[in-house]
Amino acid sequence: MGIRNGEQYLEDLNRQPRDLWIDGQRVEGHVTEHPAFRNIAQSVAHLYDMQHDPAIAREMSYASPSSGDPVGLSFMEPHTREDLARRRNMMMHWARYSHGMMGRSPDYLNSELMAIASAEPFFRELAPSYAGNLRRYYEYVRENDLCLTHTLILPQMNRSLAAAQQKDPFLAARVVEKRQDGVVIRGARMLATLPLADEILVFPSTVIRNTEEDRPYAFAFALPLSTPGLRLICRESFDYGKSHFDHPLGSRFEEMDAVVVFDDVVVPWDRVFILEDGEACNRLYQDTDATVHMTHQVIAKNIAKAEFVLGVTGLIVDTIGIEQFQHVQEKMSEVIIALETMKALVVASEAQAELNRYGVMTPTWTPLNVARNTFPKVYPRLMEIIHQLSASGLMALPTERDFLSPIRSDVDRYFQARNTTALERTKLFRLAWDMAISAFGSRQVLYERFFFGDPVRMAGALYMSYDKEPAKQQVRDFLAMTPDPAAPAQEEGIS
């Protein structure tokens, strides 16, 4: 089949209804027409349409190794540093469309699936069937250009106890039984973003206890979201049905997040990649380099996001005439530094890339690891800068209806800015409000804070994995040049 267009994506969603719940009601009829999902469905559809845009089509796809058809470039196994740059360029096209506001554009999990499927020896050591299952699944997703979501973490429950020690051992999704037709799963998982995907990857969280009682919670598999018994319970929608004028981001890019319930779901054996193996689950991301390739995509998304913040803050400064103040220049410099830091780190990761053990060109990890530890701290600060630059301008905001009302003359007069009309000023400040204050914007901050998990654990992992020895040895060598003051002095010039 090869690359889909937007219409095909929407038709496929409607042909495969899912058990999707929001605000106490099951979504009936075409999910692409539901008020909570129709706008994000159109945004994802636009991504697929971009693959057919004559201006950039050659930058969005490559020839399938199996069929020769054009397939999405984010599925490509890179073998050169040029391949990595080419993949990033494709990712930037998608990221710039949403200005980094879609964390689950399809290229994110395409990158993970590519890396994991390339690591056939890892899975073959576990079981030959796992390696075959995964390779066939990767090719199936690639050739049909499917959109994936995933769920990794267990419900919060009682965090002081492991999943197997909870009062109800089926709160967290676990194996119930193994049958001839597959594995039966019961329980729940968090947190599936973009429930308007075609399929879901149910993969392990970063750490699983490798004990006998925890084995039923250790697995990796994939399913269509239309699988019987699989239920999605969504949070409140931040797309309130407002216009693009009033909610310019929330009305376009509200991805939605959902808890996934497995009500005795049968996972066919050919969709199982790891089963009841905590050690393999804990090694999965590191041993396959999946985290590296996923992070490569994420930093591209973060570059687009930081670019957009720079554009918004720059226009705010221009619009209300505050460029001359030094504290404003300092804050704008913070935005510039954030953007250029992300750009430099991703380029450094590509410049130092090497072939991994599976023959895949893989960005070097340290710059990406630094980037993924930096952005969760930087992004909330960028939103704070929007607060500080805009101040009351984020509160004194007319709506679209005000411009259509009898008080239009008042609005035009009292909401104008130094060098722009009230209409243009309002459009800009409503965008800033939707980025930094609205429910949609606040969710973006929370999302970035915890994108890769617990920031403290991430910092600890960076510390433990970083090679500090060369720097310490330089200091040892320098200190060794200073003699012990108690040692006998050596006379110079005497043989």
N, C-alpha and C positions, 0 to 999 in steps of 0.2 A: 504493500500500500504506500509506504513512504510518508513524507510530511503531510499532515492534515492542514486544512484551513479552518477558520473559525466556525463556519457553518457546520462542518463535519464534527467538530468538537461538541457543539451544542446538540446536534442530532444524536450523537452517541450517548450523551448524558441523559437525554429524554428517553432513549430506548432502554436504558438500564436504571430503572427507579431504585432508590435506596430507602432504607428505613430511617428517615431523617426527621428529627424532632427539634422544634424551636418554640419557645414561649408556651409550652404545654400542649402543643398541637403537632400532629404528624403532617409533614408536607405531602399534600396530595396533588396529583396532576403533574405537569411538567415543572421540574425543579428550576429550570431556567427562566420561568415566568413568575416565580415566587418573589414577593417584594424584598425579602431579605437576601436573595441570591441572584436576582436577575442582573444587577449592575456588575457584580464581580464576574459573573458568567460572561458578560460582554467584554470585560477587560481581559480575561484569559483568552477568549476567542480572538481578540485583537492580536495577542502574542502569536497565535498560530497563523493569523493572516499575514503578519510581518514576514513569515518565512516565504511568502509568495510575492512580496513587494519587489518589483523589478529593480528598484534602486539598491536594495541590499540583499537580494535573494542569494547571491553567490557567497555572501558572508554568513549565511544562516544555516547552510546544510552542506553535506558531503555525500559522496556516492557510497551506498551501503556495500560492505564487503561481501554480503551474501546475495543480495538481489540486484545490486547496481542502481536501485532507485535512490533519489535524494532523500536522506534522512537527517534528522536534527543534529546539528554540529555538537551539541552538548553530550551526545552519545559517543562521540569519537574517542577512541583510545589514542592519546597523543604519544608520538614516538620521537619527536624533536622539540626543541624549545620554541621553534616557530609554530608548531602545532598548539602549544600551550597559549601562546599569544593570540593565535587564531581563535581558539575556544573562548578566551577572555573577551575578545572583540565581539563575538556573537552574544555573549552574556551581557555585555555592556549595552547592546541594542535593546534587549529586553528590559534591563534594569533602568535605563533612562526613560523608557516609556512610562513606567510607574514611579519614576524618581526614587527608586529604592523602597517604595512603600509596600511592595509585594514580596514578602520573605519566602513564599512558597511558589514562586514561578517554577515551571516544570524543570528548568535546567538544574535546579538545586539537587533534586533526587536523581535526575539523570546522571549527574556527576558521581553520586554515591554508587549507583547501580553499575556504572561503567567500571569504577575502581574495584568493586567487589567481584564482579563477573570476571575481571581480568586475573584475579588471584585464584585461578583454578587449583594450583597445588595445595593451597591452604585448605580448601574444602575437600579435596580428594583425600587428604590425610584423615579427615573426619569420617567420610564415607564417599565412595565413588559416585553414588546417586546424587549427593548434594551438589557436587561440582557440575554434573550434567543438568540438574534441575535449574541451577542458577544461570548457567550459560544460555540454556534455552529460554528462560524467562527474560533475560536481558535482550536477547534477539527478538523475542515477541514484543516487548515494550518498544524497542527501537523501530522495528519494522511497521508497527501500528501507531507510532508517535503518541503513545499514551501519556496521560498526566498522572503523576503519583503524589500521594500524601504519605505520611508515616506517623506512627505512634511509638514512643520509646519508653516513657516513664510510667511508673506505677501510681495509682491514686495516692493522695497524701496520707489518708488513713491516720494511723498512729505511727509517726515517723520514728518513734523509739523502739519499734519492733520490726523485725523482718516480715516479709509477706506471709511466709509460712506460719508465723507466730501470732498472726491476727486472730481475733475471735472468730472471724469468718475467713477461712483460708481461700475462699473464692472471690474476695474483694478484688484482688489483683488477678489479671488474666493468667490462667494456668491450664496445664494439660489435665483433662478429665479421664480420657481413655484413648487407647490406640486401637483402631479398627482396620479392617481390610480396606475400607474406602478412604481412610485418612485419620487425622488426629482431631479429637474433639477438644475445643477450647471454651472455657467458661470464665467470666470475670470481666474486669474493665482495665482500660489503659488510658492515659493522658499523653499527649494533647494533640489531636489531629487538626492541624491547620489546613484550610482549603478542603472542606468536605465535598467540593464539586470536582474532585479528581476522579479519574477512572478506577484507580486501584489504590490499595493501601499496603505499605510495607510495615509489617509488625516485627520490628527488630529489637534487640536488647538495649537496655540502658547501659551506661558506661561501666557500671560495677554491679555484678551479681555474685552473691555468696555461692561458692562452689561446694555446697554440702548436699547430702542426700535429700534432705527435706526441701531444699530450694531447687532441685533439678526440674520439677514440673513448671517452674517459672522461667526457665532458660530455653529460649527458642528464637528462630528467625524464619518468617514465612511471608508470603504475599497472597492477597486475595482481591477480587473485584469488590468494590464497595456495594455492589448489589447482591452480595452473597447472603443467602437466607440465615437469619439469626444474628446478623451483624447490625447493630443499632448505633446511631450517632446522635448524641444529645448536645445541642449547641448552646452556647451562651447567648445572652442578649445581643441582638444585632446593633452595630454602631452605624449602620446605614438606615437613617430614620425616614427615608423616602423624600428627603429634601432635594432641592435642585442642585445642579453642579455649581450654581452661583453661591448658594448658601453653605453647602458642604462640599467643597471642590475635591477633597480627597476621600472622605468617607463615602460619598456617593459613587465613587469609582472603584476604590481599592480595598473595601472591607472584605478581607479574606475569610473571616469567621474561624472560630476554634471550637472543637468538639471533643467530648469524652466518648471513647469507643467502648461499647458494651458487646461482649461476645456471649450470646445466649445459646450455649452448646453448638457453636459453629464448627462445621466439619471442614478441615483444611486438607485438600487432596494431597497425597504423598508427593506428587510431582511439583507441588508448591512449597515443600518444606526444604529449608536450607541448613538449619541447625536444629537439633532437638535434644533437650534435656542434657545440655553440656555447658555448665557455667564457665568453665575455663575457656572454651572456644568463644563463647559470647563475650567474655572480657578481653579476648585478644583480637576480636573481629576488626575493629576500626583501625587499630594500630598496625596489625599484621597485613592488612590489605591496602593500607594507605588511603582508605575511604575518607577519613577525617581531613587529610591534606587536600584532596580534590574538592570536597564539600566546602572547605574553608576558602579555597581559591575562588569558588563561585560567590561565596558570601562577601568576601572583601570587594569583589567587583560591584556587588549590590551596594555595599557601604560607600564606595566611591561615588556612585550615582546619587546616593542619599546626601552625602556631604556636599556635592556639587549643587544640589537643589537648595540646601540650607544656605550656602553662600549666595546663591541668586536671590533668595527671599530676603535675607538680611541686608544684602547690598541694595536692593530696591527700597527697603524700608528706610535705610539711611538716606538715600537720595530723595525719597518722596517727602519726608518730613524735615529735611534739611539739618541733619545732625552730624554730618561728616567732619566738621571742624573740631569737634570735641575729642580730646586725647583718649578719654576712657572708651569712646565709641571705636576709635581706631584700634585700641588694644583688643576690644572684644571681636572686632572683625578679623584681626590677626589670628585670634584663637581659631576661628572658623577656617581660615586659610591653612593654618598649621595642621588642623585635623585632616583636611582634604589631602594636602600634599604628603602627609605622613602615610595615609592609606595607599596613595598612589606609589610612593617610593617602596613601601614594604611588598606590595604585590609584584612590582617589577624586579625587586631584589630576589624574590622567591623564584621567579622564572629564570633570571640570569644565572642562578646557581643550581638550576634543576638538573637532575640526573635520572638515568634509567633505573627503575627499581628492580627487584629480583624477578618480577614478572614481565620485564621488558617494556614497561609503561613509563614515559617521561613524567617525572613527578616533581612538582615544585619543592624547593627546600623548605623544611618545616619551620625553622626558627622565625623567619620574618612573618610568616602567616600566624604563627602562635602569638607573636608579639602583637600583631594587628588584632587578633580576636580577643586578646586581653585588654587592648586599648579602647576599642570602639564602645564596649558596654559602659565605660566610664565617661567617654567623650560625648556620646550622643545626648544623655540627659543635660550635660552642660551646654550643648548647642541649643537645646530647647530653652534653657534658662536665659541664654543670651537673647533669644527672640523675645522672651518676657521683658528683659531689661531694656531692650531697644524700643520696644513697642509701647510698653507701659499701658496707660489707659486706652490707647488706640485699639487694644485687643478687646476692650469692653464696649466702647462706643461704636457699635457696628450696626448700621442699617441692614435690613434684609432685602431680598429681591422684591418683595411686595411693596416695600417702602418706595422703591423707584417707580412702581406702577400705581402709586396712590395719589390722592389730592395734595399730599404734603411734599411732592417731588421738589418743588421750588425751595423749600426749607432744607431738604436733604442736600440738594445741589449746592446750596450756599454755605451751610455750616459744617459739611463733612469734606470740603475740598482740602487739598494739601498745597505745599509750596509750589510744586510744579506739575500738578496733575488734577484732574477733575475728581469730584466726589465719587463718581462711578468707578473710575480706575483705582482710586485709593481704597475704596471699599472692597473691591475684588482682591487686591493684594492683602489687605489685613484680614479678610475672611480666610484666605489661604493660610496666613500665618497662624490664625486662631485654630484652624483645623489641624495644623501640624503640631502645635505646642500646648493646646488647652483642651480641646474637645475630647470626648470619649475615645474617638478614633486616635487622636494624637497621643493621649495618655497610654493607650494600649501599645502604641509604637514604642514608647519609652520603656514600658515593662518588658516588651518583647525583646528589645535590644539588650536590656540588662541581663536577661537570662537566656539569650539565644543558644549559647553553648553549655548552659548549666550553671551551677553554683560558681560565682566569680571567685570566691575564696579557694575553692577546690581547683579551679582553672589556674589561679596564680600559683598555687602549690605545685601543680603539675609542671608549669613552666620552670619554676625554680629547680625542681628535682631533675628535669630532663636537660636543662641547659648546661653545657660544658663550661664550667667555671675554672677548670684547672689551668688552662693556658694563662689566664689573667693572674691567678694566684701565683703561678710559677714566676712570672715577671717580677712580682713583688718580692718573692723569696730571693731571686737573683740580685735584686737591688739591695735588699737588706744584707745579703752576704758580703757586699762590698764594704760594709762598715765593720771594722775590727772590734773584737771584744776588748773593752777598755782595760780589763785586768790582765790581758795577755802581754808578755814582754815586748817592748817596743823593738822594732827592727831598724837597725842603722842602715841608712842608705849609702851606697857607694863603697861598701866594704865587701869584698869577696870572701 
